[in-house]
Amino acid sequence: MTEDSQRNFRSVYYEKVGFRGVEEKKSLEILLKDDCLDVEKLCTFSQRFPLPSMYRALVWKVLLGILPPHHESHAQVMMYRKEQYSDVLHALEVIRFISDATPQVEVYLYMHRLESGKLPRSPSFPLEPEDEVFLAIAKAMEEMVEDGIDCYWLTRCFVNQLNNKYRDFLPQLPKAFEQYLNLEDSRLLSHLKASSAVSKLPYDLWFKRCFAGCLPESSLQRVWDKVISGSCKILVFVAVEILLTFKIKVTALNSAEKITKFLENIPQDSSDAIVSKAIDLWHKHCGNPVHSA
C-alpha cells in the first residue's frame, strides 16, 4: 500500500470511528513547526478545516497580525503587546475613566477607543452602534479565550479586520443572503417577502456582529475560523442555514416583527448542526474558497 493510499485509508477509518480531525491536526502541527509560519497555508488550512481548539488562539493571532510569522519573535512581540496593554489600561485608570467596577468588556472597548483616538469625554456618553458591535464580539471572545490580554488583542484586531478588510463586502451580504436563499428554497424567500420581513431581518446581528450573541461560542468559533482566515461570505451561508433549519417555525409566523424576534433568539441546541451544514453549503456554492471575501 502506497503512502497516499495508507493516508486515505486512515482518514476514512478515523472518520468512521469519530476521529475525523486526526489527520488534519497532524497537518496543522507540521505547518506550525516551521521556523517561519506560512500565513498563506494557514489561511488555506483554516478555510478547509476547523481549527483544533488547542491551536486556535495561536493561529488567529498570526492571521490577524498580532504575532509575526517568525516563531523566534513570538515571545518578544507578545511581551510588547502586554506592555502596551498595561500602558493603555494605566492611562484609563489615571484619568479615572474606568474603575474596578467597570465590566471587563467595557474596559476593552475604552482601551480600543483610546488607542484609536476616539475616546469619548465621559464613560456616561451613549454608545455608538460600532461600540455595541465591539462589545458583542468582546463578550463572545471572552468565552473563547482565557487570557485577558489575548482577548483584548484578538477582539481589537478582529474588529479592525471587519472595519477595514471587509468594509466594502459586509454591506453586500444581505443581497447575497437573498440570492442564496432563493437558490436553496425560493418558497421560503417568497414567504419572507410576503411578510415584508426581508428588509427587517437581523442583518446587524448576523453580519456586523458575526453572529456574536446569536450562536453559542462553541459553534461560533468555527464560523470565525473562516472569517479570520479570509472569507466573510461564510456569514451568508450561516444565515441561510438558520432559515432552512427553522423553516417550519418561520413559515408559521406571518409578521416581520415575529420572524425577526424569533431569528434574534434562535434555539441553541441546533447550532453545531447549523454551522456544519452552513460550511457544506458554502463549499457547495463557492468551491474551496481560499481567503477571498
N, C-alpha and C positions, 0 to 999 in steps of 0.2 A: 504494500500500500504506500503510495507516494505521500510526501509531507502534506501537500494540499488536501488530498483526499482524507488523510488522517484527521486534519484540522476540521474539514467539513463534517466528517463522521462524529467528531467530538462535539461540534456545535449542535448538530441535530440531537445527539444524545442528551447534552446539557439542557437543551430546550424542552425535551420530553420530560425530564425529571425535575424541571423547575429551576434550572440554573442558567437561564438564557444569557445572563450578562457575564459569565465567567471569562469567555474568550475576549469580550470587549474590554473587560477590566484589565486583562493581561496586555492588550494592545495599548491601552492608555498608559499603563505603568511603563511600557517601553518608551513611549513618547516623553514621559516625564523624567526619564533617566538622562536624557540628552543634556549636555552642559549648557547649550543654548536652545531653549524651547522653541519649537517651530509653531508659531502662532497660527499660521495657515492650516496646519494639520490638526491643531487643537480645535480650531473652528469647525473643520470638516467632521472631526470625531463627534463634537457636541451637537452638530446638526443631525447626524445619523443615529446616535445612540444617547440614552440617558446617562448623565454623569454619575459614577458611583459617589455616594454621599461623602465618603472619606476624602475624596479629591475635589469635590465641587467648589469649595471656597477658594482653593489654590487656583484652579482653572479659571474661575470667574475673575479673580484678582489679576491674573495675567492678561486675560482677554479684555478687561476694562482698563488696562494700563496702570493699575495700582502697583503692580510689580513688573519689572522688566523681564525680558525673555532669559537673561543670563542668571543661572542658578546662584553663582557665586556672589551676586549683588543683592539677593533677596533679603538677607538678614540686615544689611546696612540700610537698604531702602525702607524696610519696614520700621527700622529704628527712627529714620527721618519722619515717616508717617506718624509714628507715635508722638514724636516731639512736636510736630505741627498740630496734632490733635490736642495735646496738652496746652500748647500756647494759646490756641483759639478758645479752648474751654476756660482757661485762666482769664483771658481778656473779657469774656462774658461775665465771669464772676466779679471781676474788678469793677465793671460798670453796673453791677447789680442787675443785670438783665435776666439772670437765672438764679435760682436758689436750690437748696436741697429738695424742695417740694416740686420743682419743675419736672414733669414727666420726661423720661429719657428720650423719647422720640421728638419731643419739642426742643430739647437741648440740641439734638442733631440738626433740626430744622434751623434754629438760630445760628448754629455754627456755620451751616451752609450759606445762610443769608449774609452773615458777616464776611465770610470768605468771598462771596460774590459781590460784595459792596452794596447789598440791598437790605441791610438790617433796618427794620422799622424803628421809629423813635421810641416806641414803648411796646412791651410784650402784650399790652392790652389792645393794641391795634387789631382790627378784624383781619382774619386770614384771607389771603388771596386764593383763587382756585388752584394755582400751581403749588401753594403751600399744602393744600388738602391732599393733592396728589403725592407730594413728598412724604407727608405723614402716613398715608395709607401704605406706601411702599416700605417706609421705615418700620412700621408695625409688623408687616409680613416678614421683612428681613430679620427682625429681632427674633422671630420664631425659628428661623433657618440657621442663624449664625450665633454661636455662644459668646464670642468675644465682642465687647462693645466697640472697640476701635475698628475692628474688621467691619462691623455692622455699619458704622458711620461711613467709612470709605466706600464700601460696596453700594450703599444706598445713594450716596452723593454721585458716584461715577455712573451708576445705572441711570439715575435721573438725568444726568448730563448727556448720556448716550441717547435717551429718549428725546431730549430737547434739541440736540444737535444733529446727530446722525439720522434720526428718524423724523425730524421736524416736518419734512415735506411729504413723508409717507403716511403718517398717522391720520391726517385729515381725509385720506383716500380710503381708509379701511371700512367705513360704513357702506360705501358704494360697493366695495369688493365683497363685503358680507352679503349684501343683497344679491349680487351676481352669483355667488357660490351656493347660497341657499336656494336660489331659483333652479340651479342645476341639480341639486340634491332632492328638493321637494318643492315644486312650484306651487302646489296647492297650499302648503303651509305658508309660503310667502304671500299668496293671494289672501289668505285669512288675515295675516298681519296688515296688509294694505286695506282690506275691507273694514278692519277695526281701527284704521288710522293710527296704527301703532309703529309703523316703520320709522318715522322720524322721531319717535319718543322712546325708543329702546335705550337701555343704559350704556350708551356708547362710551361715555367718560369712564365708567367703571371698567368696561371691557378693554378699551384701547389706550386711554391715558393712564389709568392705574394698573394696566396689565393684569386685571383680574384680582389684584390685591383687595382683600375684603370680600371676595366673591367665592374663591376656591380655597380650600384648606392648604396650608403651606406644603404639606407632603406631596400634593398634586401640583401645586403652583410652581414649585422649583423645577419640575420637568418642563414646564412651559417656558420659564425664564432661561433655562439652558439654551433654548433655541433663539430667544430674543437677544440675549447677551452675545451669543456666537454669530449673530448677524442676520436673523430673519424675524422681522416684526409681523410678517404675514401669518405666522402660526396663530396669532391672536384671532384672526378672522375665522379660522377653522375651529378654534375652541368655541367661539360664539355660535357658529353654525351647528356644531355637535350638541351644544346645550339645547338649542331649539329642537333638533331632531330627537334628542333623548326625552325631552319633556313635551313632545308633540301633542299627546292626548290631553295633557293638562292645559297647554296653551290654546289649543283649538276649542276647549270648553269655555275659555274666557272670551268675553265679547266686547271688552273695552280696553283702550290703550293703557289706561291707568292700572287696571287689574293685571294686564300682561306684564307691564313694566315692573310693578311691585313684586310679582312672582319671580321674575328674572333677576331682580336685585337680591333676592333671598332664596336661591335655589337650595333644595336638599343637598346636604354634604356627602351623603353615603354613596352617591354615584360618581363622585368627582374623578377618581382614579380611572374608571372606565371611560369617562368623557374625554379625559386628556389622551388616553391611549388611542381611542377612536379618532380624535382630532388630529393626532400626529399621523395616523394612517391616511386620513383624508388629505392632509397637507402633502404627503408624499404622492398620493394618487393624482392630485391636480398639478403639483409643482415638480414632480420627479424627486430627485435627491438634491434639494437646494443646497448650495454651498455659500454660506454667509452673504446672501443677497436679500435685500429687503423685500 
